[in-house]
Amino acid sequence: MATQSPKTLRTVRAAAPGRNKTASAPGVDAAALADPGFIADYMIDACQRTILFWDVIRRRGDQYVDQQAKAVPNVLQFQVELVVDGRTLARPVNYGLVRVIAPPGVAIDPARRPFVVIDPRAGHGPGIGGFKSDSEIGVAMRAGHPCYFIGFTPQPQPGQTLEDIMHAEAIFMEKVVALHPNTQGKPCVIGNCQAGWAAMMVAATRPELFGPVILAGSPLSYWAGREGANPMRYTGGIAGGSWMTALAGDLGKGTFDGGHLVSNFENLNPANTNWTKDYNLWSKVDTEGERFLEFEKWWGAHVNLNAEEIQWIVDQLFIGNKLATAEIVTSDGVRIDLRNIRSPIICFCSKGDNITPPEQALGWIVDLYASDDEILACAQTIVYAIHESVGHLGIFVSGGVARKEHQEFASNIDLIDVLPPGIYEAVMTPKTVDMANAELVAGDWLVRFERRTLENVRAIVRPNAESDRRFATVRQISEVNLAMYRLLLQPLVRSCVTDEYAKWLRVMNPSRENYEVLSSHNPAMEQVAALAETVREQRRPVSPDNPLVQMQGAVSDGIIAAWDAWRDWRDSNIETVFNAIYGSPVLQAVVGIQPDGETPRRKPGVERERMEFIQRRVRELKAKIPEGGPREAAIRGLAYVGMGGTGVDERAFNELRSLRDSNKGMTLVQFKQVLREQFFMLLLDEDAALAAIPAMLQRGGDEAERLLVALQKTIHAVGTPEGAKAQRLARVEQLFARGQEPKNRKGAKDVSPGRKRSAS
């Protein structure tokens, strides 16, 4: 019989049936815990892991110091070249536009629309949108799109404002459009988190520069949320409004430390901040170190804002909630109205996001519109996709999300751009070999854009008039407290704060301090580096089935549960206090909020000028119903059949694009324009629009037959049509048959434009 090592015998004894289990760690052999061999193995491993852990922390500190020394630190995994430096503009800002250079093996198609990725300036440095090869930038380039990136330097330019940044980003977009004059479609813009609402503001004032806008985890409706969740929205009220923001800016001598924003994010999940992140590194230090350092390179790259910038953000957005209700007016008198955006808006959010929950990502839709007809009247296309579990950072960092959602958005961006106005949900299902026309599916997932209504969105957002009254009260109280601070305390604070004191406060911010103190600048950490080298040479990792390792995991689970319980208790109390204070009928009455009235949230509605424009547009479209030739007739028929289904399938669009390319048909921009016009004509007067098809076909000679074949191939690309869709297709085929009848056969009536014919 072969001799077994003491370690193997200890493993066998631990696995033997019938051993006693500890009550604190189910599945752990109580008797084996007393085995000296197990204890020795575990203690050696634990000591070695501890030394290696602190060495990784040292390397993190060195990485932080190196990043802080750079003029433009970022975490992009791609090479870039500067296109426009925002610091050189007439109104200088600390933003810049760079072109992303495709890595070897990636071919860029110059005919494809460019993608522009904008990173959030919310306490962290730029680059998270191109953090990995599987990222928003990575998947867009692999789909053949030229890519650009808008980033920023750590320090704002003196006196820069949010409006200055808006103007700069408009200049950046003008430059991208000018560099790609022959692409089909305007640039697609991806705005991550804070950058999403910033991009929407620019798109609302300069809609002609934008193609589809993808909002990844971006809040637009700041009062929205669920009772018992989303505690971050209560922060402004608990602080008494934005006066503390003004105080922080004054203590920073006109600069707001981005480390405060990082601390707010970390406070949302104290278990991860105070335990899980470090424990995960310590317990898997042999394999986790590089991933940890990669992420910390971004998380620790703090950037600052001007006091005026953060004050505007808090007053206008976080507490004021004015973006979603078209209440923001620029200094030159331009109202920022999201209804002015003419390109599709894609809202990507997640139920697992505790910073931007779906309610805040989608609430602006129900804030801005009262009915589906208003959305159609504004010619706005809105697409949303809700992930079931990924966290906030995972929306634009996770490789799995990049390979699914972002890949599908990039692959189908042209389809999204031509969707008729309305609300859609992006529904993704795995691609299978037995799927009809699977070769027309671009990626690993089949995406369908299924029609939804305002009621569907309202069911997700669940607007609450009582909650709105509480937040409206916060807004009023905030204005009073801010005015009192500026009158009574601000002059004193500003007179006492020196440049040295403001710098000291930034250095001592806990979000920054731990990085630099634990770097190689600390002599004690140099000793850690030497010990770590010795440990790597003599590394003795413990066996995973060691019972002490199992107990270690159980203890960690208990610590996480304790932190989570404390977090839930804290959040529950914050919500209770918030509701008690700002739900008081007396306080609401004092600030002018009617306790039993309708929601104080402004509902923009449709202004008189917009109504007049829409009515004029309706008259123009009705007059154009009989106009057009075979191509317009085919697109009208395609739209009519499509309206009988639940949504739009990428296979149908890819088939249509293939047919267009092979026949040198109209451009994507022309197709989008014609499709939207034909769609509106069908909505305005379906019978008249269909009755005009035969006459439109007869203006194109023999082209009608070819167009009918193309229409049928497009419809059948997703499978054999059934139900209402099949009936609509049959009706269109009858109309096409009539359109191919000889125009001058004996007894036939000449059909002139505008004359009604039966559509039967």
N, C-alpha and C positions, 0 to 999 in steps of 0.2 A: 504493500500500500504506500502510495506516495506521501511524503511528509508535507504537511500544510504549514504555512507560515503563521506566526501568532496573529498577524492582522487578519488573515483569512479565517482562522478559528474564531476570532472575535466577531467577524461578520456572520459566520454560521450560527454562533450562539445567539446573536441579536435577532436572527431571522427565525429561530426555532419557535414552534407553536406553543401556546400555553403559558407564555411568560406574562408577568404582571405588567400592566400598562399604567402610566402616570395619569392622574386625573387632569392635570394641567395641559398635557400634550397628548391627545389621543393617538394611539399607534406607536408610542415610544415605549420601549422595553425598560421598565423601572430597574430591574436587576442589572441590566447591561450598563446602566449609568454609573454603577459603582466599579466597573471594570477598569483597572488602572491603565490598561493598554488603550482603551477607547479615549479615556481622559487625556492621556499623554499625546495621542495623535491629534486630538481636537485642539488642545492648548498650543501645540507647536504651530498648527495651521492658523489658529486665531491670531497668535502673536505675529506671524509672518504677514497675514492679511492686513493687520493693523498698520504695520510699517509700510507696506505697499500702498495702503489707502492714503496715508499721510503724504507719501511721495507723489501720488496723483494730485492731491490737494496743492502741494508745492508747485507742481507743474502747471496747475490751473492758475495759480497766482502769477507765475512767470509769464504765462500766456496773456493774462490780463494786463500786466505791465507793458508787454510788447505791443499789444493792441492800442493801449492808451498813448503810446509814443508815435503811432502812425497818424498822418494828417487825415487820411480817409480810411479808417478801419472798416472792414466788412468781412462777411463770412461766405461770400460767393465762391462756388466751386468752379467757376468758369472765368476765362480771361475776358477782359473788357477793354474798350477804348473809349475815351471821352469824346462826346459829341457836343454837349453844351454845358458850360459851367455856370450854374445859377448865381455864383458870386460876382460874375462880370456883368450881370444884367443891370438895366437902369434902376430897377428896384431889387437890389441884391438879396439873395436868400442862400441858405446853406444846402441847397439841393443841386443835383446834377443829373444829366441824362447821359447814359453810356450805352454803347452797342455791345451786345454779348457775342463773342466770337465762338462759332460752333466748334466743338471738339473734333478730333480726328474721327473719321467714319460717319459723321453726321452731315447729310447733304441738305442744304437750304435751297428751297425753291423761291426764286425772286418774284414769281408771280403770285405767291400766297400773301395774304394780308399779314402785316407784322403784329407781334404781341408786345405789349408794354406792361411790365410788372412793376407795381409800386409797393414798396414795403412800408409797414407802419412805423411811424415815429412816436412811439408810446413808451419811451424809457430805454428801449434796446436799440442797438445799432442796426444797420442795413444788411441785407443779404439773405434773409430767411427764405425768400421766394426762390432763391437759387442755391439753397443750402446743400443739396445733394444732387446727384445725377438724376434720380427719380424725384423731380420737383416740378413746380409750375413751369419754370424756364426749360428744364430738361425735356419734359414731355412735349412742349410746344415746338422746340427745335427738332425733336425726333419726328414730329408730324410735318416737318419741312418749312416751318414759319420762321422768318427773321425775328430776332428777339432784342428788345431794349429793356433797360432797367433804370428806374428812377430811385436814387438813393440820396444820402445826406451825410454831412460831416457832424461830429459830436457837438460843436458849439454853433448856436444860431448867429446869424449876422445881426449886428446892433440895430435894433428898431424894427426888425422884420415882423410882419403880421401874417395872419392866415390869408388875408386877401393878397398879399405879396406872393405867397406860395401858390395860390390859385392862378395868378397871372403867370408865374414862372412855369407851372405845369401846362398851361395853355400854350406857351411858347415852345415847350418841349414837344407837345403833340403836333404843333404846326411843323416843327422840324422833321418829325417822323413821317408825316404825311408828304412833305416835300421830297424826302429821300426815297419814297416809294410811290411815284405818281401813276404807275401802270398796274398796280395790284387791284384785284377785284374786291372791293370792300375796304372800309376805313379800318384803322388799327383796332384790335381787340385789347382792352385794358383790364388788367387784373389788379384789384385793390384789396390788399390783405388788412383785415381789422380796421384800424384808424384810417389807413390809406383808402379804404373803400368809400367812407363817407366823404373824404376829401375829393376823390375822383368824381363822385356823384355831383358835388357842388360845381366842379369845373364843367362836367358834361351838361349840367342844367343851364349854364351860361354860354357855353360854346358847343352846342350839340352837333354842329357840322364837322367837328374834328374827330368824333368818336364812332367806332363800330360797337359791337357788343361789349358791355361792361360786366365783368364777373366780380361779384362781391363775395369774398371768402371770409366768413366769420366776422362780418362787418355790422355794427349796430347802427340803426337809423331811427329807431323809435325807442327812446331811452326810458320812458315811463313804463313800458310794457314788461310783462313778466307774470309768473305764477305765484300765488300765495303759498308760503311755505318753501319757496325756492328763490333763486336769483337775489341773494342779499346785497349784491354790489349796488343795486339801484337805490338802496336806502342810505348809502353813504353820505350823500349831500344833505339829506334831511337831518341825520343824526349829528352832523357837524354844524348844523345851524345855517347851512347855505355856503356860498362861495367865499365868505370873508376869510376863511382859513386858507383858501387858495391864494388870496391876495397877501395874507400874512407870510406864507411860504415864499412867495415871490419877493417880498420886501426883505425877508431874512437872507435871501440869496442875492441881494443887491441887484434886483432886476432880472435874475436868472432863476428859473425853476429847475430843481434837481430831478432829472429823470429817474433817479433811484427811488423817489417817493412812489412813482407809478409802479415800479417793479415790486416794491414792498406791498402795495395794494393787491397785486396779482398773487403774491406768495401767501398773503393772509387768507385768501379764499380757501386754500387747502393746507392747513397747518400740518397735517400728517405727512404730506409729501415734503413740505419745506423743512420740517424739524426732524424727520426721521427717514421716510421711505427713500428719498433720493440718495442720501448718504449710505443708508443700510444696503441698498441695492448695489452701490459701488463696493462697499466693504465685503459683502457676502460673495460677490463675483468679480473680485478685483483683477483676477488673471485675464478675464475676457471683456470686462466692462469699461476699463480705463479709457480707451481711445474714444468710445462712443460718448462717455461722460465729458471728456475734454472738448470734443467736437461741439456738443450742445452748449457747454458753459462758455465757449468762445463767443457765442452770440448772446446768451443770457446775461453775461457779465459785462457786455460792451455798452455801458450806460451812456446815454446822450441827454443833452439838456434842451430846454425850451426857454424862450423869452417869457417873462412874467405876463406880458400882454397876450401872448399866444394861448397859454394855458387858461388865463382868465376868460378869454373869449370862448374857448372850448367848453369850459364848465358852465358859464352863464348861458350861452346860446344853445348848447347841445345837452350836456349831462343833466342839468337842472332845468333849463328853459325848454328843452324838447321842441325847438323851433324849426328844425330842418324838415321834419316830416309834415309840417303843417304850413309850409311856405311863408313863414313869418320873418325869415332872415332877409335883410336888405343891405346890400353892400354900401360902402361909403359914397360911391358914385350913383346910387339910386337904383341899382339893378336888384330886382327881387329874385331870390334863388328858389325856383319852383321846379321840383323834380318832374312835374308833368311836361316840362319843355324838352325832356330827353327823348330823342327820336330813335335811338338804337335800342336793341333788346337789353334787358337787365336780367342777369342770372344771379340769384341769391342762393349761395351754398352755405348751409348752416348744419348744426348737429344738436341732437338732444343731449349729448354728453358735454356740451360746452357750457361752463358755468360763468363765462365772461360775456359771451354774446349768444344767449339762448335763441331758439327759433322765434319766440315772441318778439324779441327786439330786432331780429334780422328781417322779419316780415311785417311787423306792425305798421310800418309806414304805408303799406298798401291800403289798409283799412282806415288809416288816418287821413289819407289823401283823397280817397275815392268813396263815394256813397253808393255807387252801382256799377255793374259790369258795363253798362252803356257808356258811362263816363270814360272808362278805360279805352273802349273802342273809339269814342269820339276824339280822345287824345292820341289815337294811333300808337298806343304804347303796348309793347310786348314784354311780359314779365314771366320769367321761368324760375322755379325754385326746386331745390333738391335738398332733402333733409337726411343726414346720416343718422344712424341709430345710436351710435355710442362714442365716436371719436371726440377727444377733448379739443379745446380751443386751438392749441398750437398744432395739433394733428391735422387740422383742416388744411394748413398750408405747409406742414413739415413731413407728415407721415408718407412713407414710400408707398404704402398700400393705397392710401387715398389718391396719391399722384397717379398710380398705375390704373386706377379705376375712374373716379369722378373727373379729375383734371384731364386725364387722357381722353375721355369721351367728350368733354367740353371742347378740347382742342381739335379733335377729329371731326366734330360736327358743328364747328363754329359757323360755317357757311349756311348750314341748315337752320341754325338758330337765328341767323341774321334775316332769313326770308320768312320766318314764321309770321302768319297774319296776327294782327293785334289781339290781345287777350292774355289770360293767365294760363300757364301750363306748369305741369309738374314733370320733371325729368325722372322717368322710371327706367331703371337699368336691370337687365336680366342676363345671366351668363349665356354666351354664345355656345351653341351646340351643333354637332355635325349634321343632325337631321333637321335643322332649322331651314325653312324655305329660303332659298337664295342666300345662303350663309356667306357666300363670297362677297356680298354687298355690305357686310358688316365690317367696319374699319378696324375695330379693336377686338378685345376679348369679351366685350359686353355689348349687347344690343340695347340701344337707347331709344325710348319712345317719349315723345313730348305729348302728354295727355292733357286735354283741356280741363281746366278747373274754373271755379267761379269765385266771386268775392266771398260767398258763404263758406267755401272750403277753407279759405285763408282765415276768415273770421273764427272758424272752429279751432284753428291752431293758435291764434293770437288770444282769443277770448277777452276782448276789451271789456273793461270794468269801469263803469261811471263813478262808482264810489272810490275806487283806487285813483282815478284821474283827479277827483276833487282833492284827495290828500296831496298828490304831487303838485297840483296847481297851488295849493296852500304853501308848500315848500318854496315854490318859485317866488311867491309874494314875500314870504318871510326872508328869503335869501336877499332880495333886493333891499329890504329895510336894513338887515344886519350889515350888508356890504356898505351901504351908505353911512351907517353909524361908525363902522370901522374906519372908513376913509376920513370921516370928520374928526373922530376923537383919538384914534390910536395910530393911524398910518404916519402922520408927521413925526410922532415920537419914535416909532420903530425905525423909520428911515434915517433919522438923525443919529441913532445909536449904532447902526450897522456899518461896519467898515468892510473894505475889500478883503482884508485878512480874515475877519470873522466869517464872512460868507464862504470863503475858500475852506476854512477849517470845518465848517458845518458839512460841506460836500464831502470832504475827506473822511469825516467821522460817520457818515451815513452807513448804517450796518450793511446795506446792500453793496457798498463799495469796500468798506473796511476789511471784511474777511478775505477779500481777494489779495490785497496788497500786503497785509500783515502776515499772511501765510505763504508768501512768496520766498524766493531765495534771498531777498533783501534782509530777511530775518535770519540771523546766524544759526538759530536752533534748527531751522528748516534745512540748512546745509548739511547738518549731521544726519538728518532723515534721508537725504539723498545718498549719502555714503552707506548707511545701513541697508537701504533698499537694494543697492547693488549686491551686497553680500547675501541678502535674502534670495534674490533671483538665482544666484549660483547654487544655493542650497535649498531651493523650494521643495516643500513636502506637503502638497495639498492633501486634505483629509478625504476619505472615501465618502461619497454622498449618502451612503446608507448608515453612516455613523449615527447612533441615536442622539448624540449631542447636537449634531447638525439639524436633525428633525426638531429637537427641542428649541434650538435657535430660531427656526422658522416659526414655531408656535408662539414664542415670546414676542417676535416681531409682529405677528398678527394681532397679539393682544395690545401692543403699544399703538398700532395703527387704529384699532377699534376704540381705544381710549381717546386718542386725538380726534377721531371722527365724532365721538359722542360729545366731546367738548365743543367742537365746531357746530354741531347741530344745536346744542344748548345755546351757544352764543348767538347763532343766526336767528333762532326762534325768539330770543329775548330782544334782539335788535328790531325784528319785525313787530313784535308786540309793542315796544316803546314807540316806534315810528307811527304805528296805527293809532295808538292812544293819543299821541300829541297832535298829529296832523289830521286825525279823524274827528277831532273835537269840533262840534257844531259852533261853539263859541268862537274858537280861533278862526274857523273858516269864515264866520260872519264878520269878524273884525277885519279880515283882509279882503272882504268883498266877494267871497265864494258862497253861492247859494247852496246850503246843505242838502236840500231836496230837489235841486234843479237838475237839468240835463248836464252831461259831461262838459266841463269847462275847456276841454281840449278843442282847439279851433278846428273846424271842418271847412277847408277852403272852398269846396263846391266848384262850380263852374262860373267864372266871372262873365259879365255881360259881353265884354270884348271877345272872349273865347267862344261864347254862344253864337255871336254874330259871325265869327270866322267859320264855325262848324256849319251853320246854316248856309253860308255862302258856298262852302265846300260841298255840301249835300246837293245844292242846286247844280253845281258844276258837274258832279259825278252823274247825276240823273240825266243831264243833257248829253253826256258822253256814252250812255248805255248802248245806243245803236252803233257807235263808232268802233273802229278797229277792224283788223283782218283775221286770217286764220290763226295766227299765233295767239292773239288776244282771246279768240274764241276757245282755243285749246286750254289756255290757262284758266279761263272762266269755268270751263267744264271740269278741269282738274280740281279747282277750288270747290266747286259744287259737290263733287263726289266726296272729297275729303271732309266736307262739313257733315257728312253722314256718319263718320267714324268717331272714335273717342280721342284720337290724337294723331300725331304725325310720326311715322316710322323712318329711321335713317335709311333703310333699304330703298324706300321709294324715292327719296331725294338723291341717293347715290346713283340709282338707275336713271333718273332724270338728268343728272349732271353728266353721266356718261353719254346719253343721247345728245345732249346739248353740245358737248365737246366734239363728238363725231360729226355733227352737222353744222358746226361753227355757228351755233345759235347765239342768242342775246347774252350779254354779260350778266354777271350775278347782280350788279346794281340795277340794270334794266329789268331783269326778271323780278327782283324784289319790288320795284316800283309798279310794274304791271300787275303782279300778283295781289298787291295790297289794293290797287284800284279795283280789280275785278272782284276781290273779296267784299269790298265795301258796296259795290254795285249789287251784289247778290243779297247783302243785308238790307239795302235800301228798297229794292223791288225785285224779288227773286223771279217772279213770273216774266216781267219785262226783260230782265237780263238773259233768261234762258230763251225766250222767244226770238231774241235778236241773233242768236248763234248761227242759224242757217244762212242768213244774209251775210254775216261776217265771213263765213267760210267761202261763200261764192265769190268773194273778192280776191281769192288767192289761187284761182285755177285748180290744178290737180294736187295742191299741197294738203288738202283736207284729209285725204286717205292716209298719207304718211303721218300726219299729226295724230290721227285717231289711233294708229298702231302704237305710237310713242306714248300716248295717254294710257292705253290699255296695258302696255308693258310696265308703266310706272305704277298703276293701281295694283297689278298682279305681283309686283315685286315683294309684297309682304304676305302673299298667299292669296288664295281665291276669295274674292269679296263675298260677303254674306249679308243678309238682312237689308237694312236701309241703304247700306253702301252699294249692294248689288242692284237694288232698285234704281238708285241714282245713276249708276253706270249705264244701266239699260236705257234710261231716259236720255242720257247724253249721246249714246250710240244712235238712237233714233234721230236726234237732232242733227248729228253728223251725216246720217244717211240722207236726210232731207237737204242738207247743205251741199251734197254731191249731185243732186238731181240737175239735169240740163236746165240752164236758166231760161232758154228760149223754146222749150219744147211746146208743141201745139197745145193750146189751152192753158198753159201755165201762166200764173200771174207773176208779174215782175215785182220782186220784193225790194223796195227801196229802204234805205236806212231810216229808222224811226217808225216804220209801219209795223204794227203788231201782228204776229202770227201765233197760231196755236202751238203750244209746246208739247202737245200730246204725242 
